[in-house]
């Protein structure tokens, strides 16, 4: 008597795809697996991949089998692809894990096949979607304007500076996110402008074009071997773009005084002008200006230097208060 041939357990493939990648843009291994599978199942009738699979001639069954049903369906060496839903089919994967761990069931080969991957920056798409919904549905966010958000942008920028100075990596990551939120929030508001609307894509496109244009040593035929040559390229290109009448054009006068003084001194030095700081009536403001110009010439940021000294002063105050 001939012994019965062992039953082939088959193969279960859980196919995942990133919602941040356009539907239909699947990897070649994913398309090969879909075309050669005995059955392709999907529990979500509105899955974004379905129209593209059908257009490619892949028959997809609307089904949500249990783990046991799926294992039984693989008997005889059949290959079944399960197109994962956005929720991840947790009940199915947990059931398959329990069956495999029991040791009492001859399990099919189990494979997790990513059909598409997130590219760097993909989570920015999530941020744009979340911001869009908040803008539409949140009673507070839906009423905000560029002018109303101005103070928050300033606050977040200062908090970022503080995180950098503290050297706190977790805080730095969080504060960078808060600054990024301000950019996305303003861009979302700008979409609603009746006369000159623009979107976050327009914002990104503008800075991409600017970066490419100001780095001709990378994206063009120019050459730069040192940071000084790169800066010279940047300033030369910027001058052509802005067509400014004065080296002081474009300097925001509303920034902190020491930073403003240092920026003016930097522009003067870079332009090769000989403009000593005014003496005035000898007041403290002119003394501070002279010190800021000198600090910038010596390679120091007077704003950061004063802030560091002020933090040390704060620590001394606290030490005195605690009786140290």
Buried (B, 14 or more C-beta within 10 A) or exposed (E): EEEEEEEBBBBBBBBBBBBBBEBBEBBEEBBEBBEEBBBBBBBBEEBEBBEBBEEEEBEBEEBBBEBEEBBEBBEEEBBBBBBBBEEEBEEBBEBBEEBBEEEEBEBBEBEEBBBBEBEEEEEBBEBBEEBBEBBEEEEEBEEBEEEEBEEBBEEBBEBBBBBBEEEEEEBBEEBBEBEEBBBBBBBBBBEEEEEEEEEBEEBBEEEEEEEEBBBBBEEEEBEBEEEEEBEEBBBEBBEEEEEEEEBEEEBEEEBEBBBBBBBBBBBBBEEEEEEEBEEEEEEEEBEBBBBBBEBBEEEEBBBBBBBEEEEEEEEEEEEEEEEE
